[in-house]
Amino acid sequence: MADEPKLDWSSAEVSDGKLSVAVDGELSSAWKGSFETVAHLLNRGDWSEVKLKKGTVRVEDIRPGDEEKLRHFLESVVQQANADQRPREEQQQPDEDDDRDQGADEGKPSQPDEEMATRFRAFAERAGDPE
């Protein structure tokens, strides 16, 4: 679906071990509820509670090396929240939408935080490459 919410990895910021990444697309209250429920159910305690406020996902207590695992986790949560909101007939068709776009910067992170943010932003670059 063209208007389904998706993570904007180019907006990723890390400050004091806290990731913030924007979510592009229309965020209905039902979608937000699905996102929060799925995040809670899938989180195995690797990070603090995943929060969604004002169109931004926030995750605390991340460490260098968490980037790939956290990206996969968050993409899975978004994908499931999107699937939960589709009409029944659309849910049975495979979805090939996995695009990530632009974003904004904020704050001055520490060196490890900046390195992690750079790795998260690289996901946006990879999203444009055919796999």
N, C-alpha and C positions, 0 to 999 in steps of 0.2 A: 504494500500500500504506500502511496506516495506521501501521504500526510502523517503516517505513523511516527510516533516519537522515536528518536534515535539519539545516541550519545554523540556529542560533538567533542571528540578527543583533542581537536586543535585548541580547545579552550581549557584543557587540563592545567590545573595549578596545584602545587603541593606546598604547604606551609606548616611547619612543625609537625610533620607526619600526617597531615590531614589533606586528603584529595578532594578537590572540587572540580566537577566537570558538568558543563551545561547539557541540557536535554533539548534538542530541537524538535519542533512539531507541536501539535495540539495536545495539551495535557488535561484531559477531563478529570473530574473527581473520581470517576470509576476507574480510569487508568491509574491514577495515583494510588488508589486503594489496592489495585492488583499489584502494582510495583512494590509497595510496602509489604504486602503479604508474602509475595514470592521472595523478596529479599530476606525477610525474616525466616522463612522456611528453609531457604538454601544456605544461609550463612552458618558455617560450621564453627564459628567462634574465632576465625582467623583475623577478623577485624571487629571494630566496634559496630554498633547499629548503623545500618545504611539509612541515611536521611535524604528526603527529597523536599526541598524548600525553594519556592520561587523559581522553579525550572532548573534547579541545580542539584545534582547528586553530591552528597558529602559523605566521606568515609574517613574515620579517624583511625589512629594506631596502625598506619601502614609503614612498612620498612623497605629499604632498598632490596630488590629482588622480588617484591610482591607484584610488580607491574603486570606481567603476563597473566598470572593467576587471577588477580583482581579484575583485569580487563575481561577475561573470559566469564567470570562470575557476573559482572555488571551487564555484559552483553546478553547473557543468558536470562537475567532478570528482565531486561527490557524486551527481549524477544517473547518471553512468556506473557508479560503484561500486554504486549501488543496482540498476541494470539487470544488472550482472554477477552479482548474487546471486539474481535472480528465477528461478523455474522457467522452462524454455524456452517454454511456452505463454503465460505472462504477458508475456514480453518482446515478443511481437508485438502486444500491445494498447497503444494510446496511454495514457500516464500523465498525469493531471491534478493529481497531488499536487505542490504547490509552496508549502507553508505554512511559515511561520517564526514561532516563538513567543518566550517569555520567557527570561530569563537572569540572571546575577549580575554585579556590578561588582567591580573590584579595582584597587589602586594609584592614584597621583596622576600623570597624564600631563602632558607639556608642552602649551602652547597649540596648536601644530600637531597634536600627537597627539590632543588632546581634540576638535579640530574634525573630524579624520578619523574618530574613533570615533563622533561624533555623526552624521556622514553614513552610516557603516556601520549604525548603529542605525536610521536612517530606513528602511532596507530592510525592517526588521521591520514598520514601520507600513504601508508600501506593499503588503506581502504580504497584508494583510487587505482591501485595496481591490480590487474587481473590475476587471479590465483590459478 
